[in-house]
Amino acid sequence: MTNSLQNKNILVTGGAGFIGCALSQRLAAECKRYVAVDSLLAQVHPQQIRPTDLHAAAELVVADVTQPKTWTDLFAEFRPDIVVHLAAETGTGQSLKQSTMHGRSNVLGLTVLLDALSKNEIEPEQILCTSSRAVYGEGAWQKENGEIFYPGQRTNAQLASGKWDFDGVSLPSTFGDTRENPTSVYGATKLAQENILKSWSFSFGVPLTLLRLQNVYGPGQSPFNPYTGIVVLFSRLARAKKKVELYEDGLVTRDFVYIDDVVDALVKSVLQSPANGYRALDIGSGEVTTLIDIAQKIGNFHGAPESFISGKYRNGDVRHSSCNIAAAKQELGWQPESNLDKGLSLLQAYLSTVNLVEV
Ligand SMILES: NC(=O)c1ccc[n+]([C@@H]2O[C@H](COP(=O)([O-])OP(=O)(O)OC[C@H]3O[C@@H](n4cnc5c(N)ncnc54)[C@H](O)[C@@H]3O)[C@@H](O)[C@H]2O)c1
């Protein structure tokens, strides 16, 4: 399947992370050289060592994408044909209080990489970047009378009064159709990444693929990072036979997409450059799940006590998130294959192999 990669050099920034490791399992042995550049952030990799999930054929360069020297050193001996940009600070709630950290890695890190490509006269055959559902914020909603509206961001006063929803129903977001309106600094930096990449790639004629991912879950997800991965957080609590605390009224919804499906979309994108030089796709399972449902599924798995609704809330949290995956199916010939129950049980099996500290 991947014959076309045999002569390709692939650079994956953030390549030692959750998605990067899973991607390495599919591509590292298939291409000429596969180089993962990753600073091994302590929040994600508390032991700061090469993850066992990173394929043995992947070369790991432990370095920070924001440092020009990272690229001076690397590009002196490695010229990537394909760049997959995954490196990012990913704490949605955290980003509101540590915005500089998010801006630095996500925005500056990307521009430093692009400058280094220019300086070394490297015009890759394709750049791919994983953007996020977070760029939509609350996205578009529909009133009972059919009118579509953009509610913007829930205010602190609205959340404090317990009015969780707007008046209407949230619609699945669609790249190119749904207006972006990030409600977190993280989301804003992901949107900035998209815009920066579009300007650069269009100017130099470098084909670009942007994939806006919904909530990715599955084996290999950092069980240590307290700021991402609600499925992992719930799993850790349930495994410890603790009650899962649900914010708001427990009816917050997300699209949980299994890691293998996300990697499949990435691999298909790597293998087949966008026909017109650019594509931007939503990647999710296409299904919507409430947090109370997912907490119950995970709780049942471990025989944990019932979850409880605390009515607490987090500023910047989006009430509902889902997307339309029709364009990805058509453009990539891709289809999510996993089912939530199976995916959750594979994640539980993975977590049982990890030595976790107290939750
Ligand atoms: N996992 C999800 O649910 C999800 C959803 C939407 C978008 N995304 C995007 O996908 C990408 C990968 O996410 P992930 O889930 O694998 O996260 P992750 O935290 O597991 O991986 C990110 C990796 O980037 C590295 N990194 C961070 N800052 C860096 C820097 N300055 N220099 C070098 N390396 C750095 C980290 O050490 C980590 O290994 C990110 O861009 C994220 O925004 C993920």
The ligand as an SDF file (V2000), in Angstrom:
LIG
                    3D

 44 48  0  0  0  0  0  0  0  0999 V2000
   -5.8760   14.3450   20.7520 N   0  0  0  0  0  0  0  0  0  0  0  0
   -6.9070   15.0840   20.3810 C   0  0  0  0  0  0  0  0  0  0  0  0
   -8.0550   14.8630   20.8270 O   0  0  0  0  0  0  0  0  0  0  0  0
   -6.7370   16.1840   19.3710 C   0  0  0  0  0  0  0  0  0  0  0  0
   -7.8840   16.8380   18.9070 C   0  0  0  0  0  0  0  0  0  0  0  0
   -7.7270   17.8800   17.9940 C   0  0  0  0  0  0  0  0  0  0  0  0
   -6.4600   18.2340   17.5410 C   0  0  0  0  0  0  0  0  0  0  0  0
   -5.3690   17.5860   18.0240 N   0  0  0  0  0  0  0  0  0  0  0  0
   -4.0510   18.0420   17.5510 C   0  0  0  0  0  0  0  0  0  0  0  0
   -3.2690   16.9260   17.1750 O   0  0  0  0  0  0  0  0  0  0  0  0
   -1.8800   17.1710   17.4850 C   0  0  0  0  0  0  0  0  0  0  0  0
   -1.3010   16.0370   18.2770 C   0  0  0  0  0  0  0  0  0  0  0  0
   -2.0600   15.8830   19.4690 O   0  0  0  0  0  0  0  0  0  0  0  0
   -1.8350   14.6630   20.4550 P   0  0  0  0  0  0  0  0  0  0  0  0
   -3.1730   14.2630   20.9490 O   0  0  0  0  0  0  0  0  0  0  0  0
   -0.9420   13.6500   19.8610 O   0  0  0  0  0  0  0  0  0  0  0  0
   -1.1150   15.4360   21.6470 O   0  0  0  0  0  0  0  0  0  0  0  0
    0.1480   14.9990   22.5110 P   0  0  0  0  0  0  0  0  0  0  0  0
    0.2570   15.9940   23.6060 O   0  0  0  0  0  0  0  0  0  0  0  0
    0.0830   13.5650   22.8660 O   0  0  0  0  0  0  0  0  0  0  0  0
    1.3330   15.1880   21.4710 O   0  0  0  0  0  0  0  0  0  0  0  0
    1.8930   16.4430   21.1720 C   0  0  0  0  0  0  0  0  0  0  0  0
    3.4020   16.2640   21.1690 C   0  0  0  0  0  0  0  0  0  0  0  0
    3.9820   17.5160   20.8410 O   0  0  0  0  0  0  0  0  0  0  0  0
    5.1350   17.6660   21.6450 C   0  0  0  0  0  0  0  0  0  0  0  0
    5.4110   19.0960   21.7450 N   0  0  0  0  0  0  0  0  0  0  0  0
    4.6560   20.0560   22.3310 C   0  0  0  0  0  0  0  0  0  0  0  0
    5.2590   21.2550   22.2400 N   0  0  0  0  0  0  0  0  0  0  0  0
    6.4110   21.0500   21.5480 C   0  0  0  0  0  0  0  0  0  0  0  0
    7.4830   21.8800   21.1400 C   0  0  0  0  0  0  0  0  0  0  0  0
    7.4750   23.2080   21.4280 N   0  0  0  0  0  0  0  0  0  0  0  0
    8.5110   21.3430   20.4580 N   0  0  0  0  0  0  0  0  0  0  0  0
    8.5200   20.0170   20.1630 C   0  0  0  0  0  0  0  0  0  0  0  0
    7.5430   19.1620   20.5390 N   0  0  0  0  0  0  0  0  0  0  0  0
    6.5120   19.6830   21.2280 C   0  0  0  0  0  0  0  0  0  0  0  0
    4.7870   17.0330   22.9760 C   0  0  0  0  0  0  0  0  0  0  0  0
    5.9320   16.6400   23.7100 O   0  0  0  0  0  0  0  0  0  0  0  0
    3.9490   15.8430   22.5260 C   0  0  0  0  0  0  0  0  0  0  0  0
    4.7200   14.6590   22.4090 O   0  0  0  0  0  0  0  0  0  0  0  0
   -1.8470   18.5310   18.1670 C   0  0  0  0  0  0  0  0  0  0  0  0
   -1.4990   19.4970   17.1990 O   0  0  0  0  0  0  0  0  0  0  0  0
   -3.2770   18.7570   18.6310 C   0  0  0  0  0  0  0  0  0  0  0  0
   -3.5810   20.1380   18.6640 O   0  0  0  0  0  0  0  0  0  0  0  0
   -5.4670   16.5620   18.9260 C   0  0  0  0  0  0  0  0  0  0  0  0
  1  2  1  0
  2  3  2  0
  2  4  1  0
  4  5  1  0
  4 44  2  0
  5  6  2  0
  6  7  1  0
  7  8  2  0
  8  9  1  0
  8 44  1  0
  9 10  1  0
  9 42  1  0
 10 11  1  0
 11 12  1  0
 11 40  1  0
 12 13  1  0
 13 14  1  0
 14 15  2  0
 14 16  1  0
 14 17  1  0
 17 18  1  0
 18 19  2  0
 18 20  1  0
 18 21  1  0
 21 22  1  0
 22 23  1  0
 23 24  1  0
 23 38  1  0
 24 25  1  0
 25 26  1  0
 25 36  1  0
 26 27  1  0
 26 35  1  0
 27 28  2  0
 28 29  1  0
 29 30  1  0
 29 35  2  0
 30 31  1  0
 30 32  2  0
 32 33  1  0
 33 34  2  0
 34 35  1  0
 36 37  1  0
 36 38  1  0
 38 39  1  0
 40 41  1  0
 40 42  1  0
 42 43  1  0
M  CHG  2   8   1  16  -1
M  END
$$$$
